[in-house]
Amino acid sequence: MRLLVPTDGSEQALAAARFALRLAKEMPGAQIHLLNVRPRLKGAATTFLDSDTVRQYHEEEGAAALAPAEALLRDSGVAYEARIGRGDPAAVIVAYAEEHGCDMIVMGARGSGMVAALLGSTADAVLSDAKIPVTLVK
């Protein structure tokens, strides 16, 4: 079984990773896919920054958001991989699940920080658009 865990580094995202880890430990051969999605930069920022700077920014921010869940999984004995996507979070999550043959999405109901309101709507959009089961963790 492949479990997709989108994460933004928030406590709710970490709770989702903990839940997915418990599920994965009950299923021999289960894999966890951690995914952080960086929204594309808009407006003047892209006018003044070259593409390498933007890419580096996305990689650094994505790695920081993935770090708590990766620390949890690192010594768990459960196979996992971590990726950083770019674009509309809900669309990237759903597309990643389809492209990687994921069987379930486990995600926090809401994120934290400056995109908390977006992540609530991201969860709604993923629930609506995903063709596989979605579990929201509070």
N, CA, C and O atoms as a GROMACS GRO file, in nm:
protein
  552
    1MET      N    1   0.085  -0.118   0.000
    1MET     CA    2   0.000   0.000   0.000
    1MET      C    3   0.089   0.123   0.000
    1MET      O    4   0.188   0.130   0.072
    2ARG      N    5   0.051   0.221  -0.081
    2ARG     CA    6   0.123   0.348  -0.088
    2ARG      C    7   0.035   0.457  -0.028
    2ARG      O    8  -0.077   0.481  -0.074
    3LEU      N    9   0.087   0.521   0.075
    3LEU     CA   10   0.015   0.628   0.144
    3LEU      C   11   0.081   0.761   0.112
    3LEU      O   12   0.201   0.778   0.133
    4LEU      N   13   0.003   0.854   0.060
    4LEU     CA   14   0.054   0.988   0.032
    4LEU      C   15   0.021   1.078   0.149
    4LEU      O   16  -0.095   1.088   0.190
    5VAL      N   17   0.124   1.144   0.203
    5VAL     CA   18   0.106   1.235   0.315
    5VAL      C   19   0.156   1.374   0.273
    5VAL      O   20   0.276   1.401   0.281
    6PRO      N   21   0.065   1.461   0.228
    6PRO     CA   22   0.106   1.599   0.200
    6PRO      C   23   0.138   1.669   0.331
    6PRO      O   24   0.065   1.653   0.429
    7THR      N   25   0.245   1.743   0.334
    7THR     CA   26   0.283   1.809   0.459
    7THR      C   27   0.332   1.951   0.434
    7THR      O   28   0.398   1.980   0.335
    8ASP      N   29   0.296   2.038   0.529
    8ASP     CA   30   0.343   2.177   0.524
    8ASP      C   31   0.430   2.210   0.645
    8ASP      O   32   0.467   2.325   0.666
    9GLY      N   33   0.462   2.108   0.723
    9GLY     CA   34   0.544   2.129   0.842
    9GLY      C   35   0.465   2.165   0.966
    9GLY      O   36   0.523   2.184   1.072
   10SER      N   37   0.332   2.175   0.954
   10SER     CA   38   0.248   2.212   1.068
   10SER      C   39   0.229   2.094   1.162
   10SER      O   40   0.259   1.980   1.127
   11GLU      N   41   0.178   2.123   1.280
   11GLU     CA   42   0.150   2.017   1.378
   11GLU      C   43   0.042   1.923   1.324
   11GLU      O   44   0.050   1.802   1.346
   12GLN      N   45  -0.058   1.976   1.254
   12GLN     CA   46  -0.161   1.887   1.198
   12GLN      C   47  -0.104   1.797   1.089
   12GLN      O   48  -0.144   1.681   1.078
   13ALA      N   49  -0.013   1.847   1.010
   13ALA     CA   50   0.051   1.765   0.908
   13ALA      C   51   0.135   1.656   0.974
   13ALA      O   52   0.139   1.543   0.925
   14LEU      N   53   0.201   1.688   1.084
   14LEU     CA   54   0.279   1.588   1.157
   14LEU      C   55   0.187   1.484   1.219
   14LEU      O   56   0.222   1.366   1.224
   15ALA      N   57   0.071   1.525   1.267
   15ALA     CA   58  -0.027   1.429   1.319
   15ALA      C   59  -0.072   1.334   1.208
   15ALA      O   60  -0.090   1.215   1.233
   16ALA      N   61  -0.088   1.386   1.087
   16ALA     CA   62  -0.124   1.301   0.973
   16ALA      C   63  -0.012   1.202   0.943
   16ALA      O   64  -0.038   1.086   0.913
   17ALA      N   65   0.113   1.247   0.952
   17ALA     CA   66   0.226   1.157   0.929
   17ALA      C   67   0.231   1.048   1.036
   17ALA      O   68   0.260   0.932   1.005
   18ARG      N   69   0.203   1.084   1.160
   18ARG     CA   70   0.198   0.983   1.268
   18ARG      C   71   0.090   0.879   1.241
   18ARG      O   72   0.112   0.759   1.258
   19PHE      N   73  -0.028   0.926   1.198
   19PHE     CA   74  -0.139   0.837   1.167
   19PHE      C   75  -0.101   0.744   1.051
   19PHE      O   76  -0.125   0.623   1.058
   20ALA      N   77  -0.043   0.799   0.945
   20ALA     CA   78  -0.002   0.719   0.830
   20ALA      C   79   0.104   0.617   0.871
   20ALA      O   80   0.103   0.504   0.822
   21LEU      N   81   0.194   0.656   0.959
   21LEU     CA   82   0.297   0.563   1.007
   21LEU      C   83   0.233   0.446   1.080
   21LEU      O   84   0.274   0.331   1.061
   22ARG      N   85   0.134   0.473   1.166
   22ARG     CA   86   0.065   0.364   1.236
   22ARG      C   87  -0.002   0.269   1.136
   22ARG      O   88   0.006   0.148   1.152
   23LEU      N   89  -0.067   0.325   1.034
   23LEU     CA   90  -0.128   0.242   0.931
   23LEU      C   91  -0.023   0.158   0.858
   23LEU      O   92  -0.040   0.038   0.839
   24ALA      N   93   0.086   0.223   0.819
   24ALA     CA   94   0.190   0.155   0.741
   24ALA      C   95   0.253   0.041   0.820
   24ALA      O   96   0.288  -0.061   0.761
   25LYS      N   97   0.269   0.057   0.949
   25LYS     CA   98   0.330  -0.049   1.031
   25LYS      C   99   0.241  -0.172   1.038
   25LYS      O  100   0.289  -0.282   1.067
   26GLU      N  101   0.112  -0.155   1.013
   26GLU     CA  102   0.019  -0.268   1.015
   26GLU      C  103   0.010  -0.339   0.880
   26GLU      O  104  -0.053  -0.444   0.868
   27MET      N  105   0.075  -0.282   0.777
   27MET     CA  106   0.067  -0.338   0.642
   27MET      C  107   0.207  -0.368   0.590
   27MET      O  108   0.281  -0.276   0.554
   28PRO      N  109   0.244  -0.494   0.586
   28PRO     CA  110   0.378  -0.527   0.536
   28PRO      C  111   0.400  -0.471   0.395
   28PRO      O  112   0.313  -0.483   0.308
   29GLY      N  113   0.515  -0.412   0.374
   29GLY     CA  114   0.550  -0.358   0.244
   29GLY      C  115   0.493  -0.220   0.214
   29GLY      O  116   0.511  -0.169   0.104
   30ALA      N  117   0.425  -0.160   0.310
   30ALA     CA  118   0.366  -0.028   0.287
   30ALA      C  119   0.476   0.076   0.268
   30ALA      O  120   0.585   0.065   0.324
   31GLN      N  121   0.445   0.178   0.189
   31GLN     CA  122   0.536   0.290   0.164
   31GLN      C  123   0.462   0.419   0.192
   31GLN      O  124   0.342   0.431   0.169
   32ILE      N  125   0.536   0.516   0.244
   32ILE     CA  126   0.480   0.649   0.265
   32ILE      C  127   0.549   0.746   0.170
   32ILE      O  128   0.672   0.749   0.158
   33HIS      N  129   0.468   0.825   0.103
   33HIS     CA  130   0.518   0.931   0.015
   33HIS      C  131   0.487   1.064   0.082
   33HIS      O  132   0.371   1.103   0.094
   34LEU      N  133   0.591   1.135   0.125
   34LEU     CA  134   0.574   1.269   0.179
   34LEU      C  135   0.581   1.368   0.064
   34LEU      O  136   0.667   1.357  -0.024
   35LEU      N  137   0.492   1.466   0.066
   35LEU     CA  138   0.490   1.565  -0.041
   35LEU      C  139   0.465   1.703   0.018
   35LEU      O  140   0.368   1.725   0.090
   36ASN      N  141   0.553   1.795  -0.014
   36ASN     CA  142   0.530   1.935   0.018
   36ASN      C  143   0.510   2.008  -0.114
   36ASN      O  144   0.587   1.990  -0.208
   37VAL      N  145   0.407   2.091  -0.119
   37VAL     CA  146   0.379   2.165  -0.242
   37VAL      C  147   0.401   2.313  -0.216
   37VAL      O  148   0.339   2.372  -0.127
   38ARG      N  149   0.488   2.371  -0.294
   38ARG     CA  150   0.519   2.513  -0.285
   38ARG      C  151   0.434   2.587  -0.388
   38ARG      O  152   0.446   2.561  -0.507
   39PRO      N  153   0.349   2.680  -0.344
   39PRO     CA  154   0.273   2.759  -0.440
   39PRO      C  155   0.369   2.843  -0.526
   39PRO      O  156   0.471   2.891  -0.476
   40ARG      N  157   0.336   2.858  -0.650
   40ARG     CA  158   0.421   2.939  -0.738
   40ARG      C  159   0.423   3.083  -0.688
   40ARG      O  160   0.322   3.136  -0.641
   41LEU      N  161   0.540   3.146  -0.700
   41LEU     CA  162   0.550   3.287  -0.663
   41LEU      C  163   0.476   3.370  -0.767
   41LEU      O  164   0.478   3.341  -0.886
   42LYS      N  165   0.411   3.473  -0.718
   42LYS     CA  166   0.333   3.558  -0.808
   42LYS      C  167   0.381   3.702  -0.800
   42LYS      O  168   0.455   3.740  -0.709
   43GLY      N  169   0.337   3.779  -0.893
   43GLY     CA  170   0.361   3.923  -0.890
   43GLY      C  171   0.505   3.961  -0.918
   43GLY      O  172   0.575   3.895  -0.995
   44ALA      N  173   0.546   4.068  -0.853
   44ALA     CA  174   0.677   4.128  -0.879
   44ALA      C  175   0.793   4.040  -0.838
   44ALA      O  176   0.903   4.055  -0.891
   45ALA      N  177   0.772   3.947  -0.746
   45ALA     CA  178   0.881   3.862  -0.700
   45ALA      C  179   0.949   3.791  -0.816
   45ALA      O  180   1.072   3.784  -0.821
   46THR      N  181   0.871   3.738  -0.909
   46THR     CA  182   0.931   3.665  -1.020
   46THR      C  183   0.997   3.758  -1.122
   46THR      O  184   1.079   3.713  -1.202
   47THR      N  185   0.962   3.884  -1.120
   47THR     CA  186   1.025   3.980  -1.210
   47THR      C  187   1.167   4.010  -1.167
   47THR      O  188   1.255   4.030  -1.251
   48PHE      N  189   1.191   4.012  -1.037
   48PHE     CA  190   1.320   4.052  -0.984
   48PHE      C  191   1.410   3.936  -0.944
   48PHE      O  192   1.526   3.957  -0.909
   49LEU      N  193   1.360   3.814  -0.948
   49LEU     CA  194   1.439   3.698  -0.909
   49LEU      C  195   1.459   3.606  -1.028
   49LEU      O  196   1.366   3.581  -1.104
   50ASP      N  197   1.582   3.556  -1.044
   50ASP     CA  198   1.606   3.462  -1.153
   50ASP      C  199   1.552   3.324  -1.116
   50ASP      O  200   1.524   3.299  -0.998
   51SER      N  201   1.538   3.236  -1.213
   51SER     CA  202   1.476   3.106  -1.190
   51SER      C  203   1.556   3.019  -1.093
   51SER      O  204   1.497   2.939  -1.020
   52ASP      N  205   1.689   3.032  -1.091
   52ASP     CA  206   1.770   2.954  -0.996
   52ASP      C  207   1.741   2.997  -0.853
   52ASP      O  208   1.734   2.913  -0.763
   53THR      N  209   1.725   3.126  -0.830
   53THR     CA  210   1.695   3.176  -0.696
   53THR      C  211   1.558   3.128  -0.651
   53THR      O  212   1.540   3.089  -0.536
   54VAL      N  213   1.462   3.131  -0.741
   54VAL     CA  214   1.326   3.083  -0.708
   54VAL      C  215   1.330   2.934  -0.678
   54VAL      O  216   1.270   2.890  -0.580
   55ARG      N  217   1.399   2.856  -0.761
   55ARG     CA  218   1.410   2.711  -0.739
   55ARG      C  219   1.476   2.682  -0.605
   55ARG      O  220   1.429   2.596  -0.531
   56GLN      N  221   1.584   2.753  -0.573
   56GLN     CA  222   1.653   2.733  -0.446
   56GLN      C  223   1.562   2.769  -0.328
   56GLN      O  224   1.560   2.698  -0.227
   57TYR      N  225   1.487   2.876  -0.341
   57TYR     CA  226   1.391   2.916  -0.237
   57TYR      C  227   1.289   2.805  -0.214
   57TYR      O  228   1.262   2.767  -0.100
   58HIS      N  229   1.231   2.752  -0.322
   58HIS     CA  230   1.132   2.644  -0.310
   58HIS      C  231   1.194   2.521  -0.246
   58HIS      O  232   1.131   2.457  -0.162
   59GLU      N  233   1.315   2.486  -0.283
   59GLU     CA  234   1.381   2.368  -0.227
   59GLU      C  235   1.408   2.386  -0.077
   59GLU      O  236   1.386   2.294   0.001
   60GLU      N  237   1.456   2.504  -0.038
   60GLU     CA  238   1.484   2.528   0.104
   60GLU      C  239   1.357   2.528   0.188
   60GLU      O  240   1.352   2.467   0.294
   61GLU      N  241   1.255   2.596   0.140
   61GLU     CA  242   1.128   2.602   0.213
   61GLU      C  243   1.062   2.464   0.217
   61GLU      O  244   1.007   2.423   0.320
   62GLY      N  245   1.068   2.392   0.106
   62GLY     CA  246   1.011   2.258   0.101
   62GLY      C  247   1.083   2.162   0.193
   62GLY      O  248   1.018   2.084   0.263
   63ALA      N  249   1.215   2.168   0.196
   63ALA     CA  250   1.293   2.080   0.284
   63ALA      C  251   1.261   2.109   0.430
   63ALA      O  252   1.252   2.017   0.512
   64ALA      N  253   1.245   2.236   0.464
   64ALA     CA  254   1.211   2.273   0.602
   64ALA      C  255   1.074   2.220   0.640
   64ALA      O  256   1.053   2.175   0.753
   65ALA      N  257   0.979   2.226   0.548
   65ALA     CA  258   0.845   2.176   0.576
   65ALA      C  259   0.842   2.023   0.587
   65ALA      O  260   0.763   1.969   0.665
   66LEU      N  261   0.925   1.954   0.511
   66LEU     CA  262   0.931   1.809   0.515
   66LEU      C  263   1.007   1.755   0.636
   66LEU      O  264   0.984   1.641   0.677
   67ALA      N  265   1.095   1.834   0.693
   67ALA     CA  266   1.187   1.787   0.798
   67ALA      C  267   1.118   1.720   0.917
   67ALA      O  268   1.164   1.613   0.957
   68PRO      N  269   1.012   1.777   0.977
   68PRO     CA  270   0.953   1.709   1.093
   68PRO      C  271   0.899   1.569   1.060
   68PRO      O  272   0.920   1.476   1.137
   69ALA      N  273   0.832   1.554   0.948
   69ALA     CA  274   0.778   1.423   0.910
   69ALA      C  275   0.890   1.327   0.872
   69ALA      O  276   0.884   1.208   0.905
   70GLU      N  277   0.993   1.377   0.806
   70GLU     CA  278   1.106   1.290   0.772
   70GLU      C  279   1.176   1.241   0.899
   70GLU      O  280   1.218   1.125   0.905
   71ALA      N  281   1.190   1.327   0.998
   71ALA     CA  282   1.252   1.286   1.124
   71ALA      C  283   1.171   1.174   1.190
   71ALA      O  284   1.227   1.080   1.246
   72LEU      N  285   1.040   1.186   1.184
   72LEU     CA  286   0.952   1.083   1.240
   72LEU      C  287   0.971   0.949   1.169
   72LEU      O  288   0.975   0.844   1.233
   73LEU      N  289   0.981   0.953   1.037
   73LEU     CA  290   0.986   0.830   0.958
   73LEU      C  291   1.125   0.769   0.946
   73LEU      O  292   1.138   0.649   0.922
   74ARG      N  293   1.227   0.849   0.962
   74ARG     CA  294   1.365   0.806   0.936
   74ARG      C  295   1.400   0.675   1.004
   74ARG      O  296   1.457   0.586   0.940
   75ASP      N  297   1.368   0.659   1.129
   75ASP     CA  298   1.407   0.540   1.204
   75ASP      C  299   1.289   0.446   1.230
   75ASP      O  300   1.296   0.361   1.318
   76SER      N  301   1.182   0.459   1.154
   76SER     CA  302   1.060   0.382   1.178
   76SER      C  303   1.064   0.242   1.119
   76SER      O  304   0.988   0.154   1.162
   77GLY      N  305   1.150   0.220   1.021
   77GLY     CA  306   1.151   0.092   0.951
   77GLY      C  307   1.053   0.089   0.835
   77GLY      O  308   1.047  -0.011   0.763
   78VAL      N  309   0.976   0.195   0.815
   78VAL     CA  310   0.881   0.203   0.704
   78VAL      C  311   0.948   0.277   0.589
   78VAL      O  312   1.008   0.383   0.608
   79ALA      N  313   0.937   0.220   0.469
   79ALA     CA  314   0.996   0.284   0.351
   79ALA      C  315   0.921   0.413   0.322
   79ALA      O  316   0.799   0.420   0.328
   80TYR      N  317   0.998   0.517   0.289
   80TYR     CA  318   0.936   0.644   0.253
   80TYR      C  319   1.022   0.718   0.153
   80TYR      O  320   1.142   0.692   0.140
   81GLU      N  321   0.959   0.808   0.083
   81GLU     CA  322   1.031   0.902  -0.001
   81GLU      C  323   0.967   1.039   0.018
   81GLU      O  324   0.850   1.050   0.052
   82ALA      N  325   1.046   1.142  -0.004
   82ALA     CA  326   0.999   1.279   0.015
   82ALA      C  327   1.022   1.358  -0.113
   82ALA      O  328   1.128   1.347  -0.176
   83ARG      N  329   0.922   1.435  -0.150
   83ARG     CA  330   0.930   1.515  -0.273
   83ARG      C  331   0.876   1.656  -0.247
   83ARG      O  332   0.798   1.680  -0.155
   84ILE      N  333   0.920   1.747  -0.332
   84ILE     CA  334   0.870   1.884  -0.329
   84ILE      C  335   0.806   1.911  -0.465
   84ILE      O  336   0.868   1.893  -0.569
   85GLY      N  337   0.681   1.954  -0.461
   85GLY     CA  338   0.611   1.990  -0.584
   85GLY      C  339   0.590   2.140  -0.590
   85GLY      O  340   0.610   2.211  -0.491
   86ARG      N  341   0.551   2.188  -0.706
   86ARG     CA  342   0.526   2.330  -0.725
   86ARG      C  343   0.395   2.349  -0.799
   86ARG      O  344   0.366   2.277  -0.895
   87GLY      N  345   0.317   2.447  -0.754
   87GLY     CA  346   0.192   2.477  -0.823
   87GLY      C  347   0.076   2.485  -0.726
   87GLY      O  348   0.094   2.506  -0.606
   88ASP      N  349  -0.044   2.467  -0.779
   88ASP     CA  350  -0.164   2.466  -0.697
   88ASP      C  351  -0.160   2.344  -0.606
   88ASP      O  352  -0.156   2.231  -0.656
   89PRO      N  353  -0.160   2.361  -0.474
   89PRO     CA  354  -0.142   2.246  -0.384
   89PRO      C  355  -0.238   2.131  -0.408
   89PRO      O  356  -0.194   2.016  -0.419
   90ALA      N  357  -0.367   2.157  -0.417
   90ALA     CA  358  -0.463   2.048  -0.435
   90ALA      C  359  -0.439   1.975  -0.566
   90ALA      O  360  -0.439   1.852  -0.569
   91ALA      N  361  -0.419   2.048  -0.673
   91ALA     CA  362  -0.397   1.985  -0.803
   91ALA      C  363  -0.270   1.900  -0.804
   91ALA      O  364  -0.268   1.791  -0.860
   92VAL      N  365  -0.164   1.951  -0.742
   92VAL     CA  366  -0.038   1.877  -0.737
   92VAL      C  367  -0.053   1.751  -0.652
   92VAL      O  368  -0.002   1.645  -0.689
   93ILE      N  369  -0.123   1.761  -0.540
   93ILE     CA  370  -0.144   1.644  -0.453
   93ILE      C  371  -0.220   1.535  -0.528
   93ILE      O  372  -0.179   1.419  -0.528
   94VAL      N  373  -0.330   1.572  -0.591
   94VAL     CA  374  -0.412   1.474  -0.664
   94VAL      C  375  -0.332   1.414  -0.779
   94VAL      O  376  -0.336   1.292  -0.800
   95ALA      N  377  -0.261   1.496  -0.854
   95ALA     CA  378  -0.182   1.446  -0.967
   95ALA      C  379  -0.070   1.352  -0.919
   95ALA      O  380  -0.044   1.249  -0.980
   96TYR      N  381  -0.005   1.389  -0.809
   96TYR     CA  382   0.102   1.304  -0.755
   96TYR      C  383   0.046   1.168  -0.715
   96TYR      O  384   0.106   1.065  -0.746
   97ALA      N  385  -0.068   1.167  -0.648
   97ALA     CA  386  -0.130   1.041  -0.606
   97ALA      C  387  -0.158   0.952  -0.726
   97ALA      O  388  -0.132   0.831  -0.721
   98GLU      N  389  -0.208   1.010  -0.833
   98GLU     CA  390  -0.238   0.933  -0.954
   98GLU      C  391  -0.111   0.883  -1.021
   98GLU      O  392  -0.102   0.766  -1.059
   99GLU      N  393  -0.012   0.971  -1.036
   99GLU     CA  394   0.112   0.936  -1.106
   99GLU      C  395   0.193   0.829  -1.033
   99GLU      O  396   0.263   0.751  -1.096
  100HIS      N  397   0.184   0.826  -0.900
  100HIS     CA  398   0.265   0.734  -0.822
  100HIS      C  399   0.186   0.614  -0.770
  100HIS      O  400   0.236   0.537  -0.688
  101GLY      N  401   0.064   0.599  -0.816
  101GLY     CA  402  -0.016   0.483  -0.778
  101GLY      C  403  -0.046   0.475  -0.630
  101GLY      O  404  -0.050   0.366  -0.573
  102CYS      N  405  -0.067   0.589  -0.567
  102CYS     CA  406  -0.098   0.590  -0.424
  102CYS      C  407  -0.238   0.533  -0.401
  102CYS      O  408  -0.328   0.551  -0.482
  103ASP      N  409  -0.254   0.465  -0.289
  103ASP     CA  410  -0.380   0.401  -0.254
  103ASP      C  411  -0.466   0.485  -0.161
  103ASP      O  412  -0.587   0.465  -0.152
  104MET      N  413  -0.403   0.580  -0.092
  104MET     CA  414  -0.475   0.663   0.005
  104MET      C  415  -0.396   0.792   0.028
  104MET      O  416  -0.273   0.793   0.022
  105ILE      N  417  -0.469   0.899   0.055
  105ILE     CA  418  -0.408   1.026   0.095
  105ILE      C  419  -0.444   1.049   0.240
  105ILE      O  420  -0.561   1.041   0.278
  106VAL      N  421  -0.344   1.077   0.322
  106VAL     CA  422  -0.364   1.107   0.464
  106VAL      C  423  -0.308   1.247   0.486
  106VAL      O  424  -0.188   1.269   0.470
  107MET      N  425  -0.394   1.341   0.524
  107MET     CA  426  -0.346   1.479   0.537
  107MET      C  427  -0.413   1.549   0.654
  107MET      O  428  -0.522   1.511   0.697
  108GLY      N  429  -0.348   1.653   0.704
  108GLY     CA  430  -0.406   1.736   0.807
  108GLY      C  431  -0.525   1.814   0.752
  108GLY      O  432  -0.527   1.852   0.635
  109ALA      N  433  -0.622   1.836   0.839
  109ALA     CA  434  -0.742   1.909   0.796
  109ALA      C  435  -0.710   2.055   0.766
  109ALA      O  436  -0.773   2.116   0.680
  110ARG      N  437  -0.614   2.110   0.836
  110ARG     CA  438  -0.571   2.249   0.815
  110ARG      C  439  -0.422   2.258   0.841
  110ARG      O  440  -0.366   2.181   0.918
  111GLY      N  441  -0.360   2.355   0.775
  111GLY     CA  442  -0.219   2.379   0.797
  111GLY      C  443  -0.198   2.492   0.896
  111GLY      O  444  -0.288   2.527   0.973
  112SER      N  445  -0.080   2.547   0.893
  112SER     CA  446  -0.051   2.659   0.982
  112SER      C  447   0.024   2.766   0.906
  112SER      O  448   0.062   2.747   0.790
  113GLY      N  449   0.047   2.876   0.971
  113GLY     CA  450   0.124   2.982   0.909
  113GLY      C  451   0.040   3.065   0.815
  113GLY      O  452  -0.083   3.069   0.826
  114MET      N  453   0.107   3.132   0.723
  114MET     CA  454   0.039   3.227   0.637
  114MET      C  455  -0.052   3.163   0.534
  114MET      O  456  -0.131   3.233   0.471
  115VAL      N  457  -0.042   3.032   0.514
  115VAL     CA  458  -0.129   2.967   0.416
  115VAL      C  459  -0.235   2.879   0.482
  115VAL      O  460  -0.291   2.792   0.416
  116ALA      N  461  -0.263   2.899   0.610
  116ALA     CA  462  -0.359   2.813   0.681
  116ALA      C  463  -0.496   2.814   0.615
  116ALA      O  464  -0.558   2.708   0.601
  117ALA      N  465  -0.544   2.928   0.575
  117ALA     CA  466  -0.676   2.934   0.512
  117ALA      C  467  -0.675   2.859   0.380
  117ALA      O  468  -0.773   2.792   0.346
  118LEU      N  469  -0.567   2.869   0.306
  118LEU     CA  470  -0.555   2.796   0.180
  118LEU      C  471  -0.555   2.646   0.202
  118LEU      O  472  -0.615   2.571   0.124
  119LEU      N  473  -0.489   2.601   0.308
  119LEU     CA  474  -0.479   2.458   0.331
  119LEU      C  475  -0.613   2.398   0.370
  119LEU      O  476  -0.640   2.283   0.336
  120GLY      N  477  -0.697   2.472   0.439
  120GLY     CA  478  -0.831   2.423   0.466
  120GLY      C  479  -0.904   2.401   0.334
  120GLY      O  480  -0.970   2.299   0.316
  121SER      N  481  -0.893   2.497   0.243
  121SER     CA  482  -0.957   2.481   0.114
  121SER      C  483  -0.884   2.377   0.030
  121SER      O  484  -0.945   2.314  -0.056
  122THR      N  485  -0.755   2.357   0.054
  122THR     CA  486  -0.681   2.252  -0.016
  122THR      C  487  -0.736   2.115   0.024
  122THR      O  488  -0.756   2.029  -0.062
  123ALA      N  489  -0.761   2.095   0.152
  123ALA     CA  490  -0.818   1.968   0.197
  123ALA      C  491  -0.954   1.945   0.131
  123ALA      O  492  -0.983   1.834   0.086
  124ASP      N  493  -1.036   2.048   0.125
  124ASP     CA  494  -1.166   2.036   0.060
  124ASP      C  495  -1.150   1.999  -0.088
  124ASP      O  496  -1.222   1.912  -0.138
  125ALA      N  497  -1.058   2.064  -0.156
  125ALA     CA  498  -1.038   2.036  -0.298
  125ALA      C  499  -0.984   1.895  -0.321
  125ALA      O  500  -1.024   1.828  -0.415
  126VAL      N  501  -0.892   1.851  -0.235
  126VAL     CA  502  -0.839   1.715  -0.248
  126VAL      C  503  -0.951   1.614  -0.226
  126VAL      O  504  -0.963   1.517  -0.300
  127LEU      N  505  -1.034   1.636  -0.123
  127LEU     CA  506  -1.149   1.548  -0.099
  127LEU      C  507  -1.239   1.540  -0.221
  127LEU      O  508  -1.287   1.432  -0.257
  128SER      N  509  -1.260   1.652  -0.285
  128SER     CA  510  -1.348   1.659  -0.400
  128SER      C  511  -1.288   1.594  -0.524
  128SER      O  512  -1.359   1.530  -0.601
  129ASP      N  513  -1.156   1.612  -0.547
  129ASP     CA  514  -1.095   1.574  -0.674
  129ASP      C  515  -1.025   1.439  -0.674
  129ASP      O  516  -1.007   1.380  -0.781
  130ALA      N  517  -0.985   1.389  -0.558
  130ALA     CA  518  -0.910   1.264  -0.554
  130ALA      C  519  -1.000   1.146  -0.588
  130ALA      O  520  -1.117   1.142  -0.552
  131LYS      N  521  -0.942   1.049  -0.657
  131LYS     CA  522  -1.014   0.928  -0.694
  131LYS      C  523  -0.986   0.814  -0.597
  131LYS      O  524  -1.034   0.702  -0.616
  132ILE      N  525  -0.908   0.842  -0.493
  132ILE     CA  526  -0.874   0.742  -0.393
  132ILE      C  527  -0.922   0.793  -0.257
  132ILE      O  528  -0.954   0.911  -0.243
  133PRO      N  529  -0.927   0.705  -0.156
  133PRO     CA  530  -0.971   0.750  -0.023
  133PRO      C  531  -0.879   0.860   0.032
  133PRO      O  532  -0.758   0.858   0.013
  134VAL      N  533  -0.941   0.955   0.101
  134VAL     CA  534  -0.869   1.065   0.166
  134VAL      C  535  -0.910   1.064   0.313
  134VAL      O  536  -1.028   1.066   0.346
  135THR      N  537  -0.810   1.060   0.400
  135THR     CA  538  -0.834   1.066   0.544
  135THR      C  539  -0.779   1.198   0.595
  135THR      O  540  -0.661   1.229   0.575
  136LEU      N  541  -0.866   1.278   0.660
  136LEU     CA  542  -0.822   1.403   0.720
  136LEU      C  543  -0.798   1.381   0.868
  136LEU      O  544  -0.882   1.322   0.937
  137VAL      N  545  -0.686   1.428   0.917
  137VAL     CA  546  -0.646   1.409   1.055
  137VAL      C  547  -0.646   1.544   1.125
  137VAL      O  548  -0.591   1.642   1.074
  138LYS      N  549  -0.710   1.549   1.242
  138LYS     CA  550  -0.711   1.674   1.320
  138LYS      C  551  -0.601   1.672   1.422
  138LYS      O  552  -0.585   1.768   1.498
   0.00000   0.00000   0.00000
